[in-house]
């Protein structure tokens, strides 16, 4: 039983604010992953309101607990995490000093730590920081610090 719209969405039986299912988002090609900006708040919800997408859902404590307790919702989140990892593997546009994907990565790390636990967040962090290192470390130090803080402060 779902306790809210984010839970239902991640569990695979809800829709986001644009009436898309998680499966719809997972099927986006890389250009849509890059160019569409209102899905990330549904795939990686936080307890704080989004400054980038007004009206995006905010994760409450009860809904977060329900997601953590529901294998289907956790698997939905893992699928979103795998899709973003694939995107960051196949694309290089985010490997520059400043890019909106750096904020997305902070969100991904924070939500993953909160809902799946530190091990999965640390694995994603290791992946993005290795990609940065392989590219000659172009990402600014502030973004890297935010990513590290997301592992500790979620």
Secondary structure as UniProt FT lines:
FT   HELIX           5..11
FT   TURN            17..18
FT   HELIX           22..26
FT   HELIX           30..35
FT   HELIX           40..43
FT   TURN            54..55
FT   HELIX           61..69
FT   HELIX           71..90
FT   TURN            93..94
FT   HELIX           100..115
FT   HELIX           118..134
FT   TURN            135..136
FT   HELIX           141..153
//
